[in-house]
């Protein structure tokens, strides 16, 4: 066997989770991510793990809540409509400060929509989705190799902060095949979980994992603690990739699949004599606002072009960071369509006026 | 294109099965084109009811230009998440001068499509080829290839005729030093008492070692476009 294996995005998520120590998986099938569950069904047997096809997405996320409270590395996966169903569970997990990993292989919406790729769940993923003041860490991979690495990282971050970490992919990333090397597989950061519920054996006070606080001051104290934690995450774990931004005239902002398409356009623009760079957020929350603010302050940068598989969602965060300094243009496709390189290059020519 | 493909074992119906992502669709498409170029009337039947995301039917126009007609699932290309077998499938059995190539969906679930036409297939002159990519997780050892073969035979209810060596890393094949693991495939074939019927690879990825092998080599042309494939394969 070669040192690299040919893996489908969905399969590599499952393999990465198992290599990161995930031994509990709860899910409910939905296209275009069902291969994750299929792979888990086969592989969990090899590692004495548990894979349960729950009766619904809501059941699956509450099983995640339970396993996380018991200290396990646990994951659930779904696609857009299924992720909507899980939102109540996300909020409870945030309130109870539990580590868990959720994967959303986004399909086009709204409603039942279709099975094709989209990025229309950006708002839901980064701005809450469920009720109350909480955040999830949201990672946006752009290749099968990165799906592997960020899934491993998701488990580490979840344990580090006792937070829910979401992998926000899309149908293209889930279905595509690329070679993968399982490097750094051994880098599993194990953390003590002195809070987890595992039975007292009558030897100590029992522990409680909960998200209910009757006393307003207690609940405000929890909220203050959560917000302080979120500020730490912003400071320590914001990830971004900058490509050719020095002297760039136009900066593309794009994540995941739309960044893959955009990456190919940079060279084409260069051939036309238009210097285009790209800022690719790897964490969608925390959002790399500083990188964009700095780019907006550069004299060479005349404008931004945000490219997404939606009607303009990350666009709002880009505009907040640019803060009116430079114009922010937008190119988006919906319904499962992907913008073509030609469409993007035409848009760049229009913006550049040549 | 494939005059160098010295394969003489032509059957009225050639069925390609295999593990998920083994490259069945690309091999089926190229095998059909080779048959058409050899002067046969060929219909490629896309029986992949498992994955609606990409399938042979997406390549219909390119295949038509090569003289291969297609029978596809009713919902193919509509992105409706409804698995259903194509109605035109039986015409391949009924028309005497028509050669059929069946592209079957992945693993045992996909192979159920074969089970539904088992009586017709068993009565027809046919061969069933199991496509193997050793760089895929379910077929990376001889033992796993053998297990996969048993599962597929049990589901289809028909014996496999031979293995197809299709080890690859997609378009990354040419730039990589791939271990083609020929001995893994040969070992599995021995354990199954099956021949390695032929090998398949992109022209630039055909390893020199294959010239010393007894198997014919089908040089592949890309017909199937997979999601996310850009004009440049370079990614982070």
Interface residues (C-beta under 8 A of the other chain):
Chain A: X1 X2 X4 X5 X6 X7 X8 X11 X15 X31 X32 X35 X42 X114 X115 X116 X117 X142 X143 X145 X146 X171 X172 X173 X175 X176 X177 X178 X179 X241 X257 X260 X261 X263 X264 X267 X336 X341
Chain B: X20 X21 X51 X52 X53 X54 X79 X81 X133 X134 X135 X136 X137 X138 X140 X141 X168 X169 X170 X172 X176 X177 X178 X179 X181 X184 X226 X227 X228 X229 X230 X231 X232 X235 X236
